[in-house]
Amino acid sequence: MSFEINGRLAEKFDTQKVSDRFQKREFVLEIKSTSATGYEFVDFIKFQATQDKCSLLDPVNIDDTVKVSFNLRGRKWEKDGQVSYFTNLEAWRIEKLSSESGDEPASQTPIANSESTDAPFPSNPPENDSGFDDLPF
């Protein structure tokens, strides 16, 4: 499932190397909305980029307004008889809409683009070779 959302980049974290074959980078968007009564709601939504998509965040700065294209992913994980469910928002494109200085770009050109809106990576990440077998991804 492919979605898009606009927001302010509130946080971006360093790339984490989970195993020899899997890496991820997380970031947070601040999304503001206003109710019919005028009350303002603020949500902080965490996304992740994986593998070669980790570099999508390099040209983007904190406080920039961006448009994120992402896939909604859900996984079931079982360990010791306990079942858990995880939901990830996996970014595959980021477009800078405005910078922290308020300058609008000449055009809203994607920073990086995927060839299709389908998941650009497998639905099941590679096995974890680093000895942390209890990780759910």
VMD Tcl script that builds the backbone (N, CA, C; Angstrom):
set m [mol new atoms 411]
animate dup $m
set s [atomselect $m all]
$s set {name element resname resid chain x y z} {
  {N N MET 1 A 0.835 -1.170 0.000}
  {CA C MET 1 A 0.000 0.000 0.000}
  {C C MET 1 A 0.885 1.240 0.000}
  {N N SER 2 A 0.631 2.133 -0.907}
  {CA C SER 2 A 1.457 3.324 -1.048}
  {C C SER 2 A 0.669 4.571 -0.631}
  {N N PHE 3 A 1.323 5.438 0.168}
  {CA C PHE 3 A 0.702 6.646 0.685}
  {C C PHE 3 A 1.674 7.819 0.564}
  {N N GLU 4 A 1.148 9.045 0.713}
  {CA C GLU 4 A 1.971 10.257 0.745}
  {C C GLU 4 A 1.476 11.137 1.883}
  {N N ILE 5 A 2.410 11.886 2.477}
  {CA C ILE 5 A 2.051 12.815 3.546}
  {C C ILE 5 A 3.051 13.964 3.541}
  {N N ASN 6 A 2.582 15.166 3.873}
  {CA C ASN 6 A 3.448 16.339 3.987}
  {C C ASN 6 A 3.625 16.676 5.456}
  {N N GLY 7 A 4.808 17.155 5.810}
  {CA C GLY 7 A 5.051 17.565 7.179}
  {C C GLY 7 A 6.426 18.190 7.333}
  {N N ARG 8 A 6.704 18.629 8.556}
  {CA C ARG 8 A 7.993 19.232 8.895}
  {C C ARG 8 A 8.903 18.148 9.445}
  {N N LEU 9 A 10.138 18.084 8.938}
  {CA C LEU 9 A 11.093 17.106 9.446}
  {C C LEU 9 A 11.511 17.529 10.851}
  {N N ALA 10 A 11.100 16.767 11.845}
  {CA C ALA 10 A 11.372 17.096 13.242}
  {C C ALA 10 A 12.647 16.437 13.746}
  {N N GLU 11 A 12.939 15.235 13.278}
  {CA C GLU 11 A 14.134 14.483 13.699}
  {C C GLU 11 A 14.606 13.623 12.542}
  {N N LYS 12 A 15.914 13.431 12.466}
  {CA C LYS 12 A 16.459 12.407 11.581}
  {C C LYS 12 A 17.625 11.767 12.309}
  {N N PHE 13 A 17.668 10.470 12.247}
  {CA C PHE 13 A 18.643 9.704 13.000}
  {C C PHE 13 A 19.686 9.112 12.070}
  {N N ASP 14 A 20.798 8.681 12.650}
  {CA C ASP 14 A 21.855 8.044 11.875}
  {C C ASP 14 A 21.389 6.684 11.362}
  {N N THR 15 A 22.028 6.224 10.306}
  {CA C THR 15 A 21.740 4.906 9.758}
  {C C THR 15 A 22.208 3.840 10.744}
  {N N GLN 16 A 21.349 2.854 10.972}
  {CA C GLN 16 A 21.678 1.736 11.859}
  {C C GLN 16 A 21.927 0.499 11.011}
  {N N LYS 17 A 23.073 -0.127 11.219}
  {CA C LYS 17 A 23.381 -1.360 10.503}
  {C C LYS 17 A 22.909 -2.521 11.377}
  {N N VAL 18 A 21.777 -3.110 11.008}
  {CA C VAL 18 A 21.167 -4.179 11.797}
  {C C VAL 18 A 21.934 -5.479 11.605}
  {N N SER 19 A 22.370 -5.759 10.388}
  {CA C SER 19 A 23.175 -6.936 10.082}
  {C C SER 19 A 24.063 -6.598 8.894}
  {N N ASP 20 A 24.823 -7.580 8.432}
  {CA C ASP 20 A 25.688 -7.353 7.270}
  {C C ASP 20 A 24.890 -7.042 6.010}
  {N N ARG 21 A 23.623 -7.484 5.982}
  {CA C ARG 21 A 22.821 -7.310 4.778}
  {C C ARG 21 A 21.612 -6.415 4.974}
  {N N PHE 22 A 21.461 -5.783 6.141}
  {CA C PHE 22 A 20.276 -4.962 6.372}
  {C C PHE 22 A 20.620 -3.724 7.175}
  {N N GLN 23 A 20.185 -2.546 6.672}
  {CA C GLN 23 A 20.367 -1.279 7.383}
  {C C GLN 23 A 19.089 -0.469 7.300}
  {N N LYS 24 A 18.891 0.411 8.306}
  {CA C LYS 24 A 17.711 1.257 8.317}
  {C C LYS 24 A 18.071 2.617 8.889}
  {N N ARG 25 A 17.251 3.614 8.550}
  {CA C ARG 25 A 17.413 4.965 9.069}
  {C C ARG 25 A 16.028 5.504 9.385}
  {N N GLU 26 A 15.849 5.983 10.595}
  {CA C GLU 26 A 14.551 6.473 11.029}
  {C C GLU 26 A 14.511 7.999 11.026}
  {N N PHE 27 A 13.307 8.535 10.849}
  {CA C PHE 27 A 13.099 9.977 10.918}
  {C C PHE 27 A 11.667 10.239 11.362}
  {N N VAL 28 A 11.435 11.464 11.845}
  {CA C VAL 28 A 10.127 11.829 12.399}
  {C C VAL 28 A 9.602 13.068 11.695}
  {N N LEU 29 A 8.337 13.002 11.281}
  {CA C LEU 29 A 7.651 14.163 10.718}
  {C C LEU 29 A 6.678 14.724 11.742}
  {N N GLU 30 A 6.604 16.049 11.797}
  {CA C GLU 30 A 5.583 16.728 12.595}
  {C C GLU 30 A 4.444 17.088 11.648}
  {N N ILE 31 A 3.254 16.598 11.980}
  {CA C ILE 31 A 2.075 16.830 11.152}
  {C C ILE 31 A 1.070 17.617 11.974}
  {N N LYS 32 A 0.676 18.794 11.483}
  {CA C LYS 32 A -0.309 19.628 12.188}
  {C C LYS 32 A -1.630 19.590 11.437}
  {N N SER 33 A -2.714 19.491 12.202}
  {CA C SER 33 A -4.051 19.569 11.619}
  {C C SER 33 A -4.946 20.349 12.569}
  {N N THR 34 A -6.008 20.903 12.030}
  {CA C THR 34 A -6.924 21.720 12.815}
  {C C THR 34 A -8.319 21.114 12.754}
  {N N SER 35 A -8.968 21.012 13.916}
  {CA C SER 35 A -10.328 20.474 13.969}
  {C C SER 35 A -11.323 21.525 13.497}
  {N N ALA 36 A -12.555 21.107 13.326}
  {CA C ALA 36 A -13.616 22.025 12.899}
  {C C ALA 36 A -13.847 23.121 13.933}
  {N N THR 37 A -13.508 22.861 15.186}
  {CA C THR 37 A -13.688 23.860 16.247}
  {C C THR 37 A -12.475 24.773 16.396}
  {N N GLY 38 A -11.457 24.561 15.562}
  {CA C GLY 38 A -10.285 25.421 15.600}
  {C C GLY 38 A -9.150 24.922 16.478}
  {N N TYR 39 A -9.319 23.770 17.123}
  {CA C TYR 39 A -8.262 23.223 17.963}
  {C C TYR 39 A -7.185 22.598 17.086}
  {N N GLU 40 A -5.920 22.903 17.359}
  {CA C GLU 40 A -4.816 22.380 16.561}
  {C C GLU 40 A -4.267 21.099 17.180}
  {N N PHE 41 A -4.144 20.064 16.353}
  {CA C PHE 41 A -3.569 18.791 16.765}
  {C C PHE 41 A -2.189 18.672 16.143}
  {N N VAL 42 A -1.241 18.151 16.902}
  {CA C VAL 42 A 0.112 17.923 16.394}
  {C C VAL 42 A 0.450 16.455 16.614}
  {N N ASP 43 A 0.832 15.782 15.533}
  {CA C ASP 43 A 1.262 14.395 15.598}
  {C C ASP 43 A 2.726 14.317 15.200}
  {N N PHE 44 A 3.444 13.413 15.834}
  {CA C PHE 44 A 4.830 13.120 15.480}
  {C C PHE 44 A 4.854 11.683 14.990}
  {N N ILE 45 A 5.125 11.504 13.700}
  {CA C ILE 45 A 5.029 10.194 13.074}
  {C C ILE 45 A 6.419 9.739 12.651}
  {N N LYS 46 A 6.796 8.535 13.116}
  {CA C LYS 46 A 8.122 7.990 12.811}
  {C C LYS 46 A 8.063 7.109 11.562}
  {N N PHE 47 A 8.973 7.345 10.656}
  {CA C PHE 47 A 9.127 6.578 9.421}
  {C C PHE 47 A 10.488 5.903 9.442}
  {N N GLN 48 A 10.683 4.959 8.526}
  {CA C GLN 48 A 12.000 4.385 8.340}
  {C C GLN 48 A 12.288 4.236 6.859}
  {N N ALA 49 A 13.565 4.356 6.546}
  {CA C ALA 49 A 14.058 4.078 5.203}
  {C C ALA 49 A 15.014 2.901 5.357}
  {N N THR 50 A 15.009 1.987 4.400}
  {CA C THR 50 A 15.868 0.814 4.506}
  {C C THR 50 A 16.777 0.698 3.288}
  {N N GLN 51 A 17.863 -0.029 3.495}
  {CA C GLN 51 A 18.842 -0.339 2.459}
  {C C GLN 51 A 19.322 0.926 1.744}
  {N N ASP 52 A 19.261 0.966 0.413}
  {CA C ASP 52 A 19.772 2.113 -0.343}
  {C C ASP 52 A 18.915 3.361 -0.170}
  {N N LYS 53 A 17.733 3.247 0.411}
  {CA C LYS 53 A 16.864 4.407 0.639}
  {C C LYS 53 A 17.300 5.219 1.862}
  {N N CYS 54 A 18.246 4.717 2.653}
  {CA C CYS 54 A 18.736 5.451 3.830}
  {C C CYS 54 A 19.320 6.804 3.441}
  {N N SER 55 A 19.875 6.906 2.257}
  {CA C SER 55 A 20.505 8.158 1.817}
  {C C SER 55 A 19.486 9.224 1.402}
  {N N LEU 56 A 18.197 8.880 1.352}
  {CA C LEU 56 A 17.175 9.874 0.990}
  {C C LEU 56 A 17.183 11.076 1.924}
  {N N LEU 57 A 17.593 10.873 3.161}
  {CA C LEU 57 A 17.554 11.948 4.155}
  {C C LEU 57 A 18.777 12.849 4.125}
  {N N ASP 58 A 19.825 12.470 3.425}
  {CA C ASP 58 A 21.064 13.257 3.428}
  {C C ASP 58 A 20.865 14.714 3.014}
  {N N PRO 59 A 20.134 15.022 1.930}
  {CA C PRO 59 A 20.001 16.431 1.522}
  {C C PRO 59 A 18.913 17.208 2.254}
  {N N VAL 60 A 18.213 16.577 3.184}
  {CA C VAL 60 A 17.104 17.228 3.877}
  {C C VAL 60 A 17.565 17.649 5.265}
  {N N ASN 61 A 17.152 18.845 5.700}
  {CA C ASN 61 A 17.537 19.380 7.009}
  {C C ASN 61 A 16.351 19.390 7.961}
  {N N ILE 62 A 16.656 19.390 9.255}
  {CA C ILE 62 A 15.633 19.536 10.283}
  {C C ILE 62 A 14.865 20.835 10.001}
  {N N ASP 63 A 13.572 20.831 10.183}
  {CA C ASP 63 A 12.642 21.942 9.957}
  {C C ASP 63 A 12.248 22.135 8.496}
  {N N ASP 64 A 12.829 21.406 7.555}
  {CA C ASP 64 A 12.377 21.473 6.162}
  {C C ASP 64 A 10.984 20.865 6.061}
  {N N THR 65 A 10.167 21.416 5.184}
  {CA C THR 65 A 8.869 20.825 4.888}
  {C C THR 65 A 9.060 19.853 3.733}
  {N N VAL 66 A 8.605 18.618 3.926}
  {CA C VAL 66 A 8.828 17.563 2.940}
  {C C VAL 66 A 7.533 16.811 2.650}
  {N N LYS 67 A 7.552 16.140 1.528}
  {CA C LYS 67 A 6.483 15.214 1.158}
  {C C LYS 67 A 7.117 13.837 1.121}
  {N N VAL 68 A 6.576 12.907 1.910}
  {CA C VAL 68 A 7.123 11.559 2.010}
  {C C VAL 68 A 6.162 10.578 1.352}
  {N N SER 69 A 6.677 9.797 0.417}
  {CA C SER 69 A 5.928 8.680 -0.165}
  {C C SER 69 A 6.388 7.436 0.577}
  {N N PHE 70 A 5.424 6.634 1.028}
  {CA C PHE 70 A 5.790 5.493 1.868}
  {C C PHE 70 A 4.820 4.341 1.683}
  {N N ASN 71 A 5.276 3.169 2.086}
  {CA C ASN 71 A 4.457 1.969 2.108}
  {C C ASN 71 A 4.131 1.627 3.549}
  {N N LEU 72 A 2.925 1.168 3.771}
  {CA C LEU 72 A 2.484 0.727 5.083}
  {C C LEU 72 A 2.715 -0.778 5.156}
  {N N ARG 73 A 3.503 -1.220 6.144}
  {CA C ARG 73 A 3.861 -2.633 6.287}
  {C C ARG 73 A 3.486 -3.131 7.664}
  {N N GLY 74 A 2.988 -4.345 7.733}
  {CA C GLY 74 A 2.681 -4.969 9.008}
  {C C GLY 74 A 3.263 -6.376 9.048}
  {N N ARG 75 A 3.762 -6.749 10.208}
  {CA C ARG 75 A 4.366 -8.074 10.376}
  {C C ARG 75 A 3.894 -8.714 11.675}
  {N N LYS 76 A 3.819 -10.017 11.643}
  {CA C LYS 76 A 3.505 -10.798 12.836}
  {C C LYS 76 A 4.806 -11.428 13.304}
  {N N TRP 77 A 5.038 -11.424 14.626}
  {CA C TRP 77 A 6.272 -11.967 15.190}
  {C C TRP 77 A 5.912 -12.799 16.407}
  {N N GLU 78 A 6.444 -14.010 16.461}
  {CA C GLU 78 A 6.166 -14.907 17.581}
  {C C GLU 78 A 7.469 -15.312 18.252}
  {N N LYS 79 A 7.445 -15.314 19.611}
  {CA C LYS 79 A 8.590 -15.772 20.379}
  {C C LYS 79 A 8.091 -16.238 21.741}
  {N N ASP 80 A 8.507 -17.432 22.123}
  {CA C ASP 80 A 8.150 -18.004 23.414}
  {C C ASP 80 A 6.640 -18.008 23.642}
  {N N GLY 81 A 5.881 -18.316 22.608}
  {CA C GLY 81 A 4.429 -18.372 22.728}
  {C C GLY 81 A 3.725 -17.023 22.712}
  {N N GLN 82 A 4.463 -15.942 22.676}
  {CA C GLN 82 A 3.881 -14.595 22.632}
  {C C GLN 82 A 3.832 -14.117 21.177}
  {N N VAL 83 A 2.712 -13.566 20.807}
  {CA C VAL 83 A 2.544 -13.030 19.456}
  {C C VAL 83 A 2.511 -11.515 19.539}
  {N N SER 84 A 3.308 -10.866 18.686}
  {CA C SER 84 A 3.317 -9.411 18.602}
  {C C SER 84 A 3.122 -9.011 17.149}
  {N N TYR 85 A 2.578 -7.815 16.959}
  {CA C TYR 85 A 2.380 -7.278 15.619}
  {C C TYR 85 A 3.098 -5.939 15.529}
  {N N PHE 86 A 3.761 -5.715 14.404}
  {CA C PHE 86 A 4.521 -4.498 14.189}
  {C C PHE 86 A 4.033 -3.825 12.914}
  {N N THR 87 A 3.962 -2.516 12.953}
  {CA C THR 87 A 3.606 -1.725 11.790}
  {C C THR 87 A 4.761 -0.773 11.494}
  {N N ASN 88 A 5.198 -0.748 10.243}
  {CA C ASN 88 A 6.266 0.155 9.819}
  {C C ASN 88 A 5.775 1.029 8.685}
  {N N LEU 89 A 6.232 2.264 8.688}
  {CA C LEU 89 A 5.998 3.185 7.581}
  {C C LEU 89 A 7.326 3.303 6.841}
  {N N GLU 90 A 7.442 2.623 5.709}
  {CA C GLU 90 A 8.706 2.516 4.987}
  {C C GLU 90 A 8.766 3.521 3.844}
  {N N ALA 91 A 9.581 4.556 4.029}
  {CA C ALA 91 A 9.707 5.634 3.044}
  {C C ALA 91 A 10.488 5.158 1.828}
  {N N TRP 92 A 10.034 5.565 0.639}
  {CA C TRP 92 A 10.766 5.234 -0.580}
  {C C TRP 92 A 11.017 6.463 -1.460}
  {N N ARG 93 A 10.436 7.614 -1.079}
  {CA C ARG 93 A 10.747 8.868 -1.784}
  {C C ARG 93 A 10.514 10.031 -0.822}
  {N N ILE 94 A 11.382 11.053 -0.912}
  {CA C ILE 94 A 11.224 12.272 -0.120}
  {C C ILE 94 A 11.417 13.462 -1.054}
  {N N GLU 95 A 10.447 14.381 -1.039}
  {CA C GLU 95 A 10.541 15.614 -1.826}
  {C C GLU 95 A 10.603 16.785 -0.857}
  {N N LYS 96 A 11.580 17.664 -1.034}
  {CA C LYS 96 A 11.664 18.879 -0.223}
  {C C LYS 96 A 10.704 19.900 -0.794}
  {N N LEU 97 A 9.756 20.367 0.034}
  {CA C LEU 97 A 8.779 21.364 -0.407}
  {C C LEU 97 A 9.234 22.773 -0.065}
  {N N SER 98 A 9.882 22.944 1.090}
  {CA C SER 98 A 10.473 24.233 1.454}
  {C C SER 98 A 11.570 23.978 2.466}
  {N N SER 99 A 12.502 24.917 2.550}
  {CA C SER 99 A 13.618 24.762 3.476}
  {C C SER 99 A 13.318 25.502 4.768}
  {N N GLU 100 A 14.168 25.287 5.772}
  {CA C GLU 100 A 13.968 25.925 7.072}
  {C C GLU 100 A 14.031 27.444 6.991}
  {N N SER 101 A 14.704 27.973 5.966}
  {CA C SER 101 A 14.776 29.430 5.813}
  {C C SER 101 A 13.527 29.996 5.143}
  {N N GLY 102 A 12.618 29.105 4.738}
  {CA C GLY 102 A 11.382 29.556 4.108}
  {C C GLY 102 A 11.478 29.669 2.602}
  {N N ASP 103 A 12.656 29.392 2.035}
  {CA C ASP 103 A 12.809 29.463 0.583}
  {C C ASP 103 A 12.076 28.313 -0.068}
  {N N GLU 104 A 11.317 28.630 -1.095}
  {CA C GLU 104 A 10.640 27.594 -1.858}
  {C C GLU 104 A 11.575 27.136 -2.970}
  {N N PRO 105 A 11.677 25.829 -3.208}
  {CA C PRO 105 A 12.503 25.378 -4.323}
  {C C PRO 105 A 11.891 25.815 -5.654}
  {N N ALA 106 A 12.722 25.918 -6.677}
  {CA C ALA 106 A 12.237 26.344 -7.990}
  {C C ALA 106 A 11.172 25.389 -8.507}
  {N N SER 107 A 11.348 24.116 -8.280}
  {CA C SER 107 A 10.329 23.130 -8.630}
  {C C SER 107 A 10.327 22.064 -7.551}
  {N N GLN 108 A 9.234 21.371 -7.443}
  {CA C GLN 108 A 9.144 20.332 -6.428}
  {C C GLN 108 A 9.638 19.020 -7.015}
  {N N THR 109 A 10.930 18.945 -7.250}
  {CA C THR 109 A 11.554 17.783 -7.841}
  {C C THR 109 A 11.872 16.769 -6.754}
  {N N PRO 110 A 11.593 15.501 -7.006}
  {CA C PRO 110 A 11.917 14.500 -5.999}
  {C C PRO 110 A 13.413 14.464 -5.722}
  {N N ILE 111 A 13.758 14.281 -4.455}
  {CA C ILE 111 A 15.156 14.109 -4.076}
  {C C ILE 111 A 15.633 12.765 -4.572}
  {N N ALA 112 A 14.777 11.766 -4.463}
  {CA C ALA 112 A 15.072 10.439 -4.993}
  {C C ALA 112 A 13.755 9.849 -5.444}
  {N N ASN 113 A 13.804 8.953 -6.384}
  {CA C ASN 113 A 12.587 8.416 -6.942}
  {C C ASN 113 A 12.694 6.912 -7.065}
  {N N SER 114 A 11.597 6.230 -6.892}
  {CA C SER 114 A 11.517 4.791 -7.087}
  {C C SER 114 A 10.867 4.553 -8.442}
  {N N GLU 115 A 11.200 3.450 -9.076}
  {CA C GLU 115 A 10.628 3.199 -10.394}
  {C C GLU 115 A 9.179 2.774 -10.334}
  {N N SER 116 A 8.729 2.273 -9.193}
  {CA C SER 116 A 7.324 1.917 -9.062}
  {C C SER 116 A 6.859 2.274 -7.667}
  {N N THR 117 A 5.552 2.300 -7.480}
  {CA C THR 117 A 5.021 2.606 -6.165}
  {C C THR 117 A 4.935 1.354 -5.302}
  {N N ASP 118 A 5.259 0.208 -5.867}
  {CA C ASP 118 A 5.299 -1.006 -5.060}
  {C C ASP 118 A 6.516 -0.971 -4.162}
  {N N ALA 119 A 6.536 -1.861 -3.211}
  {CA C ALA 119 A 7.644 -1.898 -2.260}
  {C C ALA 119 A 8.959 -2.094 -2.999}
  {N N PRO 120 A 9.945 -1.215 -2.789}
  {CA C PRO 120 A 11.222 -1.343 -3.472}
  {C C PRO 120 A 12.158 -2.324 -2.773}
  {N N PHE 121 A 11.654 -3.046 -1.778}
  {CA C PHE 121 A 12.456 -4.013 -1.055}
  {C C PHE 121 A 11.566 -5.175 -0.674}
  {N N PRO 122 A 12.140 -6.322 -0.341}
  {CA C PRO 122 A 11.331 -7.503 -0.049}
  {C C PRO 122 A 10.470 -7.305 1.191}
  {N N SER 123 A 9.331 -8.005 1.228}
  {CA C SER 123 A 8.438 -7.877 2.376}
  {C C SER 123 A 9.014 -8.547 3.611}
  {N N ASN 124 A 9.915 -9.469 3.443}
  {CA C ASN 124 A 10.590 -10.097 4.581}
  {C C ASN 124 A 12.055 -9.719 4.540}
  {N N PRO 125 A 12.556 -8.950 5.519}
  {CA C PRO 125 A 13.964 -8.563 5.519}
  {C C PRO 125 A 14.850 -9.790 5.646}
  {N N PRO 126 A 16.126 -9.678 5.275}
  {CA C PRO 126 A 17.030 -10.812 5.358}
  {C C PRO 126 A 17.215 -11.266 6.800}
  {N N GLU 127 A 17.629 -12.518 6.944}
  {CA C GLU 127 A 17.901 -13.067 8.268}
  {C C GLU 127 A 18.966 -12.245 8.958}
  {N N ASN 128 A 18.869 -12.141 10.237}
  {CA C ASN 128 A 19.823 -11.366 11.023}
  {C C ASN 128 A 21.017 -12.248 11.351}
  {N N ASP 129 A 22.187 -11.918 10.826}
  {CA C ASP 129 A 23.390 -12.706 11.028}
  {C C ASP 129 A 24.223 -12.227 12.199}
  {N N SER 130 A 23.789 -11.212 12.923}
  {CA C SER 130 A 24.628 -10.610 13.944}
  {C C SER 130 A 24.436 -11.218 15.319}
  {N N GLY 131 A 23.652 -12.293 15.445}
  {CA C GLY 131 A 23.479 -12.936 16.730}
  {C C GLY 131 A 22.308 -12.404 17.544}
  {N N PHE 132 A 21.593 -11.410 17.047}
  {CA C PHE 132 A 20.427 -10.873 17.741}
  {C C PHE 132 A 19.177 -11.523 17.148}
  {N N ASP 133 A 19.013 -12.811 17.394}
  {CA C ASP 133 A 17.932 -13.564 16.775}
  {C C ASP 133 A 16.560 -13.173 17.299}
  {N N ASP 134 A 16.488 -12.438 18.389}
  {CA C ASP 134 A 15.193 -12.103 18.954}
  {C C ASP 134 A 14.630 -10.791 18.395}
  {N N LEU 135 A 15.339 -10.148 17.460}
  {CA C LEU 135 A 14.829 -8.935 16.843}
  {C C LEU 135 A 13.706 -9.278 15.878}
  {N N PRO 136 A 12.648 -8.484 15.840}
  {CA C PRO 136 A 11.505 -8.815 14.993}
  {C C PRO 136 A 11.651 -8.445 13.536}
  {N N PHE 137 A 12.808 -7.945 13.104}
  {CA C PHE 137 A 12.966 -7.570 11.708}
  {C C PHE 137 A 14.206 -8.146 11.125}
}
mol reanalyze $m
mol bondsrecalc $m
mol representation Tube
mol addrep $m
